[in-house]
């Protein structure tokens, strides 16, 4: 495990194409703390709390900020491993470590996604232990780091209903739940309010930036767009928003469909949890899978959002997930390098094997989502039927 982390740090992150995002993080941190005036330059695409991991590139203040940040992430990775080993099982911790090292070899130490993933995991443990105030606080922190934990909020709310023995379809929100949601809302609004005071022109950047992005080449919608190109509809590579993308005749339609699929998929998960077909842990895992699979952006580090929960809920090494992880690393960084995509200008077209490799990974991801739901419904887990008839009978 340590050897894999050090190999990523030494042989990849210090290579010519291994630290592009760290340069961005370092630049954000310098502009925020050392700009003229300070505290006014906000990250273009992330909420304000992302400055916490970005600032790690400055602490300690030595020139090799790549190693500095990488070592901070090593510590966080090890803390996560030990926490899963202690709270779940040694096997779940081993699965977590193998999946992340295999699937996120190029990103586990070079991106800050381990932090929101860790915060979301703490929220899961807190809710499972009925410490809901802590769970809502952790989800607020996660949302203020990278937005996506916002979609997990209803999963925690429904679990609190279940813990109180109440039916959301028949019972008004209890005081305890309202306090938790108020805490979450107040924290998120307060930090965005601070952002608005610091920079009135850029405080909504996390929303506007992501809404304007084209379809990123590794996403499931991009695979559908690529298939449309095989059917004769024009498509072309694009490089913008710090990523390689795919544009084409139906990209606007697919972008809108992606947003609807994200919202609809999460609502479907909430409903399955509400009627007792999904346990809390499996509902959270499935919600994260829906977020990753429906998003119009699927950067390789997004695997970090879901792999800890997959390891915890499945508790077994899975050939499908091993293949997903292996293909993700094969795509990034190696597929990008073999396809000559690191250059500053988009090529005329991607070599056909590149989107085909991505399509294979995305098909497996989608299949894993569907299979996870089927397994979750059949699993021998403790669930409570919250349908009106069951509540009346009780």
PyMOL commands that set and color helices and strands:
alter all, ss='L'
color gray80, all
select helices_A, chain A and resi 2-13+20-34+50-58+65-87+90-103+113-128+132-146+148-163+175-198+205-212+220-230+251-274+280-294+300-314+319-338+352-378+388-393
alter helices_A, ss='H'
color red, helices_A
select strands_A, chain A and resi 235-240+243-248
alter strands_A, ss='S'
color yellow, strands_A
deselect
rebuild
show_as cartoon
